[in-house]
């Protein structure tokens, strides 16, 4: 099942309601930073597989994502192959 949220608060509610195994999370959300949501999810559980996506090429964003212990970081524009690679990496951890 795929869920989509328009902002951090809606994303948090979807996470709590559905606890998805893989989360693709934009850094630039309208109501909060994706970093804040990643941190909140990570504090809630260590098992969520979080991939940050951003149009930013700022090294600070990549560093903050690492500090939040996300599992991946991709910059836009990205393609289906990049997404598939992260899904494959997640599935490999489940074996």
C-alpha positions as CSV (number, residue, x, y, z in Angstrom):
1,X,0.0,0.0,0.0
2,X,1.2,3.5,-0.8
3,X,0.3,6.5,1.2
4,X,0.9,10.2,0.4
5,X,0.9,13.2,2.7
6,X,1.0,16.9,1.8
7,X,3.0,17.9,4.9
8,X,4.8,16.8,8.1
9,X,1.7,16.7,10.4
10,X,-0.3,14.6,7.9
11,X,2.8,12.5,7.3
12,X,3.1,11.8,11.1
13,X,-0.5,10.9,11.3
14,X,-0.2,8.5,8.4
15,X,2.9,7.0,9.9
16,X,1.2,6.4,13.3
17,X,-1.9,5.0,11.6
18,X,-0.1,2.7,9.1
19,X,3.5,2.3,10.3
20,X,4.9,1.9,6.7
21,X,8.1,-0.1,6.3
22,X,9.6,2.4,3.8
23,X,9.2,6.1,3.9
24,X,10.3,8.5,1.1
25,X,10.4,11.9,2.8
26,X,10.9,15.3,1.2
27,X,13.0,17.8,3.2
28,X,11.0,20.8,2.0
29,X,7.5,20.4,3.5
30,X,5.1,23.3,3.8
31,X,4.4,23.0,7.5
32,X,7.8,21.7,8.9
33,X,11.1,20.4,7.8
34,X,11.3,16.8,6.6
35,X,14.3,16.6,8.9
36,X,12.0,17.2,11.9
37,X,9.6,14.5,10.8
38,X,12.5,12.0,10.2
39,X,13.8,12.8,13.7
40,X,10.3,12.3,15.1
41,X,9.8,9.0,13.3
42,X,13.3,7.8,14.3
43,X,12.6,8.6,18.0
44,X,9.5,6.6,17.7
45,X,11.1,3.5,16.1
46,X,14.5,2.4,14.8
47,X,13.0,0.0,12.3
48,X,11.4,2.5,9.8
49,X,13.4,2.7,6.6
50,X,13.6,6.4,5.8
51,X,14.9,7.8,2.5
52,X,15.2,11.6,2.3
53,X,14.5,13.3,-1.0
54,X,15.4,16.9,-1.8
55,X,16.1,19.3,-4.6
56,X,18.8,20.8,-2.3
57,X,22.4,20.0,-2.8
58,X,23.4,21.5,0.5
59,X,25.9,19.4,2.4
60,X,24.2,20.5,5.6
61,X,21.0,18.7,4.5
62,X,22.9,15.4,3.9
63,X,24.7,15.8,7.2
64,X,21.5,16.4,9.1
65,X,19.9,13.4,7.4
66,X,22.9,11.3,8.6
67,X,22.5,12.7,12.1
68,X,18.8,11.6,12.0
69,X,20.0,8.1,11.1
70,X,18.0,8.0,7.8
71,X,18.8,5.1,5.5
72,X,19.3,7.0,2.3
73,X,19.5,10.4,0.7
74,X,18.6,11.2,-2.9
75,X,18.6,14.5,-4.7
76,X,16.1,15.6,-7.3
77,X,15.6,15.0,-10.1
78,X,15.7,11.3,-9.4
79,X,14.4,8.4,-11.5
80,X,12.6,5.1,-10.9
81,X,15.9,3.3,-10.8
82,X,17.1,5.2,-7.7
83,X,13.8,4.5,-5.9
84,X,14.0,0.8,-6.9
85,X,17.5,0.6,-5.6
86,X,16.4,1.8,-2.1
87,X,13.5,-0.6,-2.2
88,X,15.8,-3.4,-3.1
89,X,18.2,-2.5,-0.3
90,X,15.3,-2.5,2.2
91,X,14.1,-5.9,1.0
92,X,17.6,-7.3,1.3
93,X,17.6,-6.4,5.0
94,X,14.4,-8.4,5.4
95,X,16.0,-11.7,4.4
